[in-house]
């Protein structure tokens, strides 16, 4: 994550992965300190229902 123009675009990719692979796998993401606090909150809100194992 944190390679697209906005956190919502990153979230769309994660949602597509979740939709494709289902909930049988764990998904973890790491923005490598690229987001501001506000961007991290935006991303978290966008993927709240996608059951990520963690966001670093």
C-alpha positions as CSV (number, residue, x, y, z in Angstrom):
1,X,0.0,0.0,0.0
2,X,0.9,3.7,-0.1
3,X,2.0,3.5,-3.7
4,X,-1.2,4.9,-5.3
5,X,-2.5,8.4,-5.5
6,X,-4.7,8.0,-2.4
7,X,-5.4,5.7,0.5
8,X,-8.9,5.0,-1.0
9,X,-7.2,3.7,-4.2
10,X,-5.1,1.4,-2.0
11,X,-8.2,0.3,-0.2
12,X,-9.9,-0.6,-3.5
13,X,-7.0,-2.9,-4.3
14,X,-7.2,-4.6,-0.9
15,X,-10.9,-5.0,-1.3
16,X,-10.5,-6.6,-4.7
17,X,-7.9,-9.0,-3.2
18,X,-10.3,-9.8,-0.3
19,X,-13.2,-10.4,-2.7
20,X,-11.1,-12.7,-4.9
21,X,-9.5,-14.7,-2.1
22,X,-12.1,-14.6,0.6
23,X,-11.6,-14.6,4.3
24,X,-9.6,-17.9,4.5
25,X,-6.3,-15.9,4.4
26,X,-4.8,-13.2,6.5
27,X,-4.0,-9.9,4.8
28,X,-1.4,-7.5,6.3
29,X,-0.4,-4.2,5.0
30,X,2.5,-1.9,5.6
31,X,2.6,1.7,4.3
32,X,6.2,2.1,5.2
33,X,5.6,5.5,6.9
34,X,4.3,7.0,3.7
35,X,0.9,8.1,5.0
36,X,0.0,11.0,7.1
37,X,-2.1,10.3,10.2
38,X,-5.2,11.5,8.3
39,X,-4.4,9.3,5.3
40,X,-4.0,6.3,7.6
41,X,-7.4,7.0,9.2
42,X,-8.9,7.3,5.7
43,X,-7.5,3.9,4.7
44,X,-8.7,2.3,7.9
45,X,-12.2,3.6,7.4
46,X,-12.3,2.4,3.8
47,X,-11.2,-1.2,4.7
48,X,-12.9,-1.5,8.1
49,X,-15.1,-4.4,6.9
50,X,-12.3,-6.3,5.1
51,X,-10.8,-7.9,8.3
52,X,-7.1,-7.1,7.8
53,X,-4.9,-8.9,10.3
54,X,-3.0,-5.6,10.9
55,X,-1.9,-2.3,9.3
56,X,1.6,-1.3,10.1
